[in-house]
Structure formats: C-alpha cells, structure tokens
Amino acid sequence: MSQTAYRTHHATEVTEALVGQKVTLAGWVDRRRDHGGVAFIDLRDSTGLVQVVIYDEEVARPLRSEFVIRVTGEVRLRPDGNENTHLATGKIEVVAENIEILAKADALPFQVSTALENESENKLPGEDVRLKYRYLDLRRPSMQYNLKLRSDMTKAARHALEEMDFTEVETPTFIKSTPEGARDFVVPARLVPGSWYALPQSPQLLKQLLMVSGVERYYQLARCYRDEDFRADRQPEFTQLDMEMAFVDQEDVMAMAEKVIAAIWKSAGYEVTLPLPRITWQDAMDKYGSDKPDLRFGNPLVELTDYFKGTPFRVFQAPYVGAVLFKGGASTPRRQFDAWQEWAKQRGAKGLAYVSFADDGELKGPVAKNLSEEERNGLKEAVGAENGDAVFFAAGSRESSQLLLGAVRVELARREGLLDPKKFAFTWVVDFPLFKPTDDPDDDDVAVGHSKWTSMHHPFTMPSKDWIDKFDKDPEHAMSDSYDIVCNGEEMGGGSVRIHRDDIQDRVLNVLGIGSEEAQEKFGFLLDAFKYGAPPHAGIALGWDRTVSILAGADSIRDVIAFPKAGGGRDPLTGAPAPISAEQRAETGVDYDPDEDQD
C-alpha cells in the first residue's frame, strides 16, 4: 500500500509511465547538489531513490542531509545524456512544486548517504559508533536490504513449513534452569524470593514435551539466550528456526530441512539442488580440519603420520602429522612466512612448519634440513605438490593439529579470493560422536554433568542404532544419531534424533555423571512426561541470524540483526546492561536470605 496521508507513491514506483502526472513523495534527503540556481535532491525512502529538481533557491537552501520532507511535483523525463543507468528511477525526475519539511536533522555523526555505499568501508566509523546510532546505520541501503532479506526468508520458511503441515507454537521465555552446554541468564522471581527463572538456551525440552503432547509437527522462530564469552559470530540473545517432528527418523528430518532451505534460498533468487551432499564428521575433520567444512574450494588436508613414522625430526615424532598445500607458495618472501608463524601463534599454536619446492625442485625451508634423504625425496609426491608450491605442516594431537591446518586451508583460500559470498556450498555433516571429553582445551562449552564426558550436542541425543546397547560401555567411541547442516564453512544448524525411552535417557545421564536425584531436580518434568507415552521424535534448528548472514554475504551476524550487542554483551544504543537502583534491587529479592526469613 503506497498511498497514505503523506504520499501517493514510493520513490521507485515513479517510472516513465507517470511522466506528466503529479505525485507526492515522502522520505529523507539523501544528498543535495546545487548547480547555479537549480538544486537537485536525491529523495530516499525504503524502496530507493528518486531525483527531485528544485528551481526555487529559497526552498532548497534550508534542506540538509537526512531532513525528512514531503515533495509534490510533476514527473518528467531527464534531459538526454543525464540518465542514470545505475538507478531504478534513473530516466525520470520530479520537478518540485511544493516541499514541506516534516522534521529537521542535526549534523550527522557519520554519513548514511546512498552515494557512499560503493566507497570504501573505511568511510564508516567503528562498530561501537554504528551501534550507538543504530537508527542511522539502519538507514544505509545495505542494512535495509539485510532487514528485508531476513523478512523474506522468514516468510519463505513459514510457507514451506505450513505446506508440510507444521504448527507454529510459542514456548515460554521464563523457564527453569537446565544444563544444556552454556551458562544461563537468570532472572529473579520477585513473588518467590530466593528463586530464579532462567532464559532458555533453546526450546529443547519444551519442544520435546510438545511431541509428547501430540503436536506431531512443530516449528517456532525462537528467541534463545546464552551467557557465553564474546565472539565475533555469537550474540547473547539470538534467534533460531526450531523444528521438531514425531514418528520420524534422521532421514525424514533432513529431507524436511532441505525443502525449507531450498525455499529460503529461492526467496533470494537462488536455486538449491537437492538432495544436499553428505560427509561424516570423521571425514570432515580428516579432509578439511573442521566439522563445518567450507566446500567452495578444494585443497584437502594430507595426513602424513605414517609417512613420518620413523622420522629423525623430533617435531614430527607425534601422534598426528598433517599438511596442507600452498599452491604457488614457493615465491613467498621469508618475511611473509614469518608472518604466518605469528598468525598461527595467535591461534594458540607454537608455530607453523613449512617447506617449499623451488622451480628446479629443490626442497627449501627450515624443516627441510631436519628430514631424512628418503623423506625429502618422496615428500613432493606424498603431498601432491609441484615445483613452485609450498606446504604447511602441523604435528601433535590429531584434533588440534587438524583444526590448525583447517584454519590455514581457509586462510589460504581467503587470500586467493576463493571465498565467493555469492556461491553456496552446502553439506550435511553426519555420524557425530555421542560424547566428548570435558578436558578438551579446544572446546569452551560448559560441561553437562560431572564426569570426564559431556554431550557432543546435548544430553537428549539418541545414540546411533549400532551403539544403543553399548554406548555407556565405550563412551569414547560411541556415535549418535545427529546431523549438522553446513554452508560455506559455517554451521547453519544442527539436530538429532531425540531419546524417547527413559531407560536410554537414564544410561546417558549416568555417563555424564548426573544421578537420578539431580536429573529429577533439573529436568524431571521431561522425564516424568516420558512415562506417559513418548513417540519417537527428532528435529533440527537453524541458527537464523547466521543463516541470514550467509545468504546476505555479511561479514558478521550483527549486520543482519536490527539491534545487536557489541563486545561483552554491551548495547551502545541503550546502555544496557546498566546498574539498577537500590529500590529496584530490594524489590527483586536478589539479596533474599532464607536464614533471615526464618529469624
């Protein structure tokens, strides 16, 4: 609906078909240009720009960037040679007959003009300034595009799920604290002094209760909250597209999710070929050094553990030795190889060993002199290199070495310009372990339970069929019925078949070191529900902010969230978190002492 009390048309609706007609437009002054008695204004609204011509200098003089105005005038074709082919309205202009200033604007802390969109990002201030004045930052066309894209994606996902007979159900925000792998945000309950609500890390237990309730196909765009240390790709509050189904297995859920993903991408003009490829978790780690591999390019890792089995080089006398090819890297100056060492150290590694193969085949680099003659002679073939290439190595524990090489692989691709944001490489990662050790230095998740093992996903994940009878006898090797969907090296979402049998659930909790009393205290409501006929069920959740950022080609999920948090969970716009008054604190019951109450 374009026509309102303030306008007859939006900017981009003013086309050649309206030449000779009078229109009324409303929006912001994107920029003003003066040309000897004639002023030109780019009027901007949510749809784009249209050029307005003002012949009265007295009318044009007070207008400044970001003034809100209403313009009435006649549409005409631009003079020959003055068309703007980069603008949807580039063939026409509006000759102003009347301009009304609806609101003035102070001098801007930074420019938001569309004219700056194609200039260097250095024109923008730091993120804290952008977030402090987020209402200005959101006026920029790229941000408007992201918000509209997010809205379109949501509509597409809802439509796809409705076609598959899903029911949208909201679950509560105030719940009981339950262990799910991250710290809870907690809220004091004023009416029950000394008691607290938790904000949900996910609707995991509640959606399982919906399955027990007979809601066989549920979905929700759920708000989730996790009190985690700050990372560039995480927010303390976020959204996930949550989906759960009863009487299904892993294949059913993955097929459903593929249809949703295809519909989402189609809403942005992309076709996704189904079914999506798959890779096991072990193969992903071995080939790409990541459980969320970026498949927009090749260059898999090469394991050399057996190759260096009898090596005289002490560094390579390790449980795992791997390599990644640096195509054409032999011409890299020494100072750049030194910079790679610093890059690796910033990631927690001691360094990054390397060799290079000169154009004449000579093996060079600090590692070369430490290898045996046999190792030097066969290395080029072993790693698939050619003259002119270089090779990076990592040695040590399998997982940490693979993670380092996986990061090198992606960084090489980034520097070579291979990470095309308009190219989308999907894959399912399947066959995850059921548990992981709690003392893993590369993992910052909060352990669930009190044993040497914690859940790889969450404690309600079903062991795979082959491990149902023995997962608690060999937790180290037990596998699960779980699956992640990955795109362009980002985990878009994940899910699993859920445990619906209380005997299996008890055994999983036992491995995690959660006794029956603690289990009853923390999530007894779910365990009790299972006693009344729980159907087999499974589900998946897409991290909605991350999914939007992938499709938008945004560098950060903060660029697709209207009002995100900055580092440390701070909000530069509102000033949250902020102290509360002594009166508020007393009223909340935060300092409630049960002993004093008894006195």
PyMOL commands that set and color helices and strands:
alter all, ss='L'
color gray80, all
select helices_A, chain A and resi 11-13+16-18+57-60+114-116+121-123+127-132+134-137+141-163+204-212+250-267+281-288+314-316+329-331+334-346+368-370+373-383+398-415+465-467+502-511+516-530+544-552+557-560+567-569+582-588+594-598
alter helices_A, ss='H'
color red, helices_A
select strands_A, chain A and resi 22-35+38-45+48-54+68-77+92-103+167-168+186-188+196-198+217-225+237-246+278-280+302-303+320-326+353-357+363-364+390-396+426-430+435-437+453-455+482-487+490-497+537-543
alter strands_A, ss='S'
color yellow, strands_A
deselect
rebuild
show_as cartoon
